[in-house]
Amino acid sequence: MKYLLDANILIAAKNDYYPMDMMPRFWDLLGEKIQDGTIVILDKIMNEIIGKGSNPDDLETWISGLHIETIKSSTDEIRRAYGTLLRDLGSSPAYNSARAVTEWSDPKVADPWVIAAAKVNGFTVVTLEKEVQEIPGNNIRHPKIPNFARRYGVRTINLITMLRELDFSWR
């Protein structure tokens, strides 16, 4: 099984749960799993993390130092899955469709690409996002990865579940 990370996993881990200066073992183990291909990162997620300015933070420095090959979002299969996802979003009665499609159509927004890449490649998505109840006419403004991943048969889990499945241990 391969795990595809949402950017919020890396950012929240650094900022809130596993500070790099206090939990270096976490980052070593995570780096090993990324480098061996068990954990994969989409090119659009890398773009959210690196190249933000002339003064890279610890996360950017760490990930830039890994020898990894990112998953390319530009493959024909992933682009087709992305297009299908946007069409489904636009026709969903639970969403404020125009706003939701505009948000997910932004080239800087990686979420729909994460779902499309996971669908095409059989990855499990690791995200902090939670599924929201979809009620027709609810006008949900911001689509959530777990909702659309479920529609496409893509499994989503949180960071702790992934760590348990990969048998991460600080012992």
HUCORBEL-V330097 format. One record per residue. RES is the residue in one small letter. SS is DSSP state (alpha for helix, beta for strand, coil for the rest). PHI is phi in whole degrees, -180 to 180 (none if undefined). Layout:
res->(RES/RES)
ss->(SS/SS)
phi->(PHI/PHI)
This chain:
res->(m/k/y/l/l/d/a/n/i/l/i/a/a/k/n/d/y/y/p/m/d/m/m/p/r/f/w/d/l/l/g/e/k/i/q/d/g/t/i/v/i/l/d/k/i/m/n/e/i/i/g/k/g/s/n/p/d/d/l/e/t/w/i/s/g/l/h/i/e/t/i/k/s/s/t/d/e/i/r/r/a/y/g/t/l/l/r/d/l/g/s/s/p/a/y/n/s/a/r/a/v/t/e/w/s/d/p/k/v/a/d/p/w/v/i/a/a/a/k/v/n/g/f/t/v/v/t/l/e/k/e/v/q/e/i/p/g/n/n/i/r/h/p/k/i/p/n/f/a/r/r/y/g/v/r/t/i/n/l/i/t/m/l/r/e/l/d/f/s/w/r)
ss->(coil/coil/beta/beta/beta/coil/alpha/alpha/alpha/alpha/alpha/alpha/alpha/alpha/alpha/alpha/alpha/coil/coil/coil/coil/coil/coil/alpha/alpha/alpha/alpha/alpha/alpha/alpha/alpha/alpha/alpha/alpha/alpha/coil/coil/coil/beta/beta/coil/beta/alpha/alpha/alpha/alpha/alpha/alpha/alpha/coil/coil/coil/coil/coil/coil/coil/coil/alpha/alpha/alpha/alpha/alpha/alpha/alpha/coil/coil/coil/coil/coil/coil/beta/coil/coil/coil/coil/alpha/alpha/alpha/alpha/alpha/alpha/alpha/alpha/alpha/alpha/alpha/alpha/alpha/alpha/alpha/coil/coil/coil/coil/beta/coil/alpha/alpha/alpha/alpha/alpha/alpha/alpha/alpha/alpha/coil/coil/coil/coil/coil/alpha/alpha/alpha/alpha/alpha/alpha/alpha/alpha/alpha/alpha/alpha/coil/coil/beta/beta/beta/coil/coil/coil/coil/coil/coil/coil/coil/coil/coil/coil/coil/coil/beta/coil/coil/coil/coil/alpha/alpha/alpha/alpha/alpha/alpha/alpha/coil/coil/coil/coil/beta/beta/coil/alpha/alpha/alpha/alpha/alpha/alpha/alpha/coil/coil/coil/coil/coil/coil)
phi->(none/-117/-113/-106/-88/-80/-59/-62/-64/-68/-68/-68/-59/-66/-83/-120/-113/-132/-54/-62/-78/-103/-127/-62/-64/-57/-69/-64/-65/-62/-60/-61/-70/-71/-69/-87/89/-69/-109/-120/-131/-76/-55/-68/-71/-58/-64/-75/-100/-106/74/-83/170/-80/-120/-65/-85/-61/-65/-63/-63/-62/-69/-68/-83/-84/-97/-134/-113/-76/-78/-83/-83/-90/-70/-59/-63/-68/-64/-66/-63/-62/-61/-63/-61/-65/-64/-64/-61/-65/-103/-80/-71/-86/-110/-74/-53/-61/-67/-64/-66/-60/-61/-78/-85/-63/-60/-83/-89/-87/-50/-66/-69/-61/-63/-61/-65/-65/-62/-66/-102/73/-84/-94/-90/-110/-147/-90/-65/-113/-66/-112/-73/-98/-115/-52/83/-71/55/-63/-86/-118/-61/-114/-53/-59/-63/-79/-62/-59/-58/-104/72/-99/-76/-123/-142/-96/-62/-62/-61/-62/-60/-66/-64/-90/58/-64/-148/-101/-78)
